Amino acid sequence: MNASLRAARTPRSLLARLAVLATVATGLTGLSSVTAPSAHAAVSASTGSRVVAVAATRKGAPYVYGAAGPRRFDCSGLTKWAYARVGKTLKRTAQQQYVATAHISARSRRVGDLVFFKTSHYGSVYHVGIYAGAGRIWHAPKPGDHVKLAPLWTSNVYYGRVR
């Protein structure tokens, strides 16, 4: 059976899942910078990959302040929603999520870990995303934007592993 005939017989939901898996596989090329799991490795590498795949299904969803899905998100709403789909509970705000995670170094980060952005003056967390590998994150950036995969634009970030 040729590829076009197989694609015609394959349900759209399966094709969408395959596209998500391809996105995740592309993000996993950054694994050379990942180290062995730490003592705080509550979320396994496979769970991290699943979280990234779940977040990828929301690509293009609009940012709405205070929204937690499934069609609209703010940054912490996206992380909370994606982790809930793999059986993990997160608090609602980026600051609360930061406090609840095991803080890890950039060298210890893995696909699926949370990436936090803090203000320089007060040290409070103002944004969160999901590390997708290869220096990229899934996040809901700001009003007028949408959920997307984006390169990390600064190295001044903090990483947290969901327990």
C-alpha positions in Angstrom: 0.0 0.0 0.0 1.5 3.4 -1.0 2.0 6.2 1.5 -0.8 8.4 0.1 -3.3 5.6 0.3 -2.2 4.8 3.9 -2.6 8.5 4.8 -6.1 8.5 3.3 -7.1 5.6 5.5 -5.6 6.9 8.7 -7.9 8.9 11.0 -7.0 12.6 11.3 -6.5 12.3 15.0 -3.8 9.8 14.5 -2.1 12.0 11.9 -2.3 14.9 14.4 -0.7 12.7 17.1 2.1 11.6 14.7 2.8 15.3 13.9 3.1 16.0 17.6 5.4 13.1 18.1 7.6 14.4 15.2 7.7 17.8 17.0 8.7 16.2 20.2 11.4 14.1 18.5 12.8 17.2 17.0 12.9 18.8 20.4 14.8 15.8 21.8 17.9 16.5 19.8 19.1 18.7 22.6 19.6 15.7 24.9 23.4 15.9 24.7 23.2 18.8 27.3 21.0 16.7 29.7 22.6 15.0 32.6 21.5 11.9 34.6 18.3 12.3 36.7 18.8 14.0 40.1 17.3 12.9 43.4 14.3 15.1 42.5 13.4 13.1 39.4 9.8 12.7 40.3 8.7 13.2 36.7 10.3 10.7 34.5 11.8 11.5 31.1 8.9 9.7 29.4 6.4 11.8 31.4 8.3 14.9 30.4 8.0 14.0 26.7 4.3 13.4 27.2 3.8 16.8 28.8 5.6 18.4 25.8 3.4 16.4 23.4 0.3 17.5 25.3 1.4 21.2 25.2 2.1 20.9 21.5 -1.6 20.0 20.9 -2.5 23.5 22.0 -0.4 25.2 19.4 -2.2 28.3 18.2 -4.6 28.6 21.2 -4.9 32.3 22.1 -3.5 33.9 25.2 -6.1 35.1 27.6 -5.1 36.3 31.1 -6.3 33.9 33.7 -7.4 31.2 31.3 -6.5 27.6 32.0 -7.7 25.8 28.8 -8.6 23.9 27.0 -9.0 26.5 24.2 -7.4 29.6 25.8 -4.5 29.9 28.1 -2.2 32.2 30.1 1.3 30.9 30.8 0.6 29.1 34.0 -2.7 27.9 32.8 -1.0 26.1 30.0 1.5 24.4 32.3 -1.2 23.4 34.8 -3.4 22.0 32.0 -0.6 20.1 30.3 0.6 18.5 33.5 -3.0 17.6 34.6 -3.3 15.5 31.3 -0.4 13.3 32.5 -1.7 13.0 36.1 0.2 15.7 37.9 -1.3 18.6 39.8 0.2 22.1 39.7 -0.9 25.2 41.5 -2.5 28.0 39.4 0.1 30.8 39.2 3.7 30.8 37.9 4.9 32.0 41.3 3.0 29.1 43.1 4.3 26.6 40.5 7.9 27.8 41.1 7.6 27.4 44.9 6.1 23.8 44.4 8.8 22.5 42.1 12.2 21.0 42.9 14.7 23.7 41.7 17.4 22.2 39.3 20.3 23.6 37.4 20.3 24.3 33.7 22.7 21.4 33.2 20.2 19.1 34.9 17.2 20.2 32.9 15.1 17.7 31.0 12.3 17.8 28.5 9.2 18.6 30.4 10.8 20.6 33.2 9.3 24.0 33.9 11.2 27.2 32.9 10.6 30.2 35.1 11.3 33.9 34.4 11.8 36.2 37.3 11.9 40.0 37.7 15.3 41.3 38.5 14.2 43.8 41.3 12.0 41.6 43.5 12.7 38.1 42.4 9.1 37.3 41.8 8.2 34.9 38.9 6.3 36.5 36.1 6.3 33.8 33.4 6.6 30.0 33.0 6.9 27.6 30.1 7.6 23.9 29.5 11.1 23.0 28.3 10.9 21.2 25.0 14.6 20.4 24.5 17.2 22.1 22.2 16.8 25.4 24.0 13.1 25.8 23.2 9.9 26.1 25.3 6.2 25.7 24.8 4.5 28.7 26.3 1.6 31.2 26.2 3.6 34.4 25.9 1.3 37.5 26.3 -2.0 39.1 25.3 -2.5 39.2 21.5 -0.2 36.2 21.1 -0.8 32.4 21.1 0.6 29.2 22.5 3.8 28.4 20.6 7.2 26.7 20.6 9.8 29.3 20.9 13.6 29.5 21.5 14.7 30.6 24.9 15.6 34.3 24.5 17.7 34.6 27.7 19.8 32.3 29.8 18.6 34.2 32.9 15.9 31.6 33.7 15.3 29.1 36.5 14.3 25.5 36.1 11.9 23.4 38.2 11.0 19.8 38.1 7.5 18.8 39.0 7.4 16.4 42.0 
